[in-house]
Amino acid sequence: MISLEDAVIARLEYYGEHFEILVDPDMAADFKRGEAIEVQEILAVEEVFKDANKGDKASEEAMMKAFNTTDILDAAAIIIRKGHVQLTAQQRKEMTEEKRKKIVATITREAINPQTKLPHPARRIEIAMEEAKIHIDPFKSVDEQVNTVLKAIRIKIPIRFERVQVAIKIPGDFSGKVYNVIPEFGKTRKEEWQQDGSWVAIVEIPGGVQDNFYRKLNELTHGQVETKLLK
């Protein structure tokens, strides 16, 4: 349990009532991100306040109205998940950077340059985000922010989310290995065996993973693979 001196306040306005609890900032941030942590370990003191600085406790009536319970730990869990947790400057910086990297990775995987049909390097995405002065919210999910970021950087670089289809042909000896790895990249849309024993397939993948996909196929087949990007 964190000391009162090192604890920060987590606040929530809920059903017209104001609630505060004193929490460990690191553990509260992890809990908010979905990590399995006992609420009791996060709290500096097992109490729900109306005003933590004054020591004014929340009434049982207010807790019942908002949380349908007077149980402190149950109420605290809701306050952490739904409320605003005061963060240190370093915490916010680290969380924002982590979320930024995940957004860049998602866009790099899913998007292509529609002019060339090729993926953008991650650094190009990062530069476009910097130029567009993108603000990353450390508490919003990647999915919530990706489309907003994509729309903003579209004025800086030609980019869009697109799935592409790639025809592949490999010797039959390597078909098992390749077939098993395809789900890591996309889906097999069509497949058939040729008279010479080779395996032919049409695979649909996110546009941004083309380079990695070709690299993996070459690795698994020792270079004995033919590919064609279908228009």
Secondary structure, 3 states (H helix, E strand, C coil): CCCCCCCEEEEEEECCEEEEEEECHHHHHHHHCCCCCCHHHHECCCCCEEECCCCEECCHHHHHHHHCCCCHHHHHHHHHHHCEECCCHHHHHHHHHHHHHHHHHHHHHHEEECCCCECCCHHHHHHHHHHCCCCCCCCCCHHHHHHHHHHHHCCCCCCEECEEEEEEEECHHHHHHHHHHHHHCCEEEEEEECCCCCEEEEEEEEHHHHHHHHHHHHHHHCCCCEEEEEC
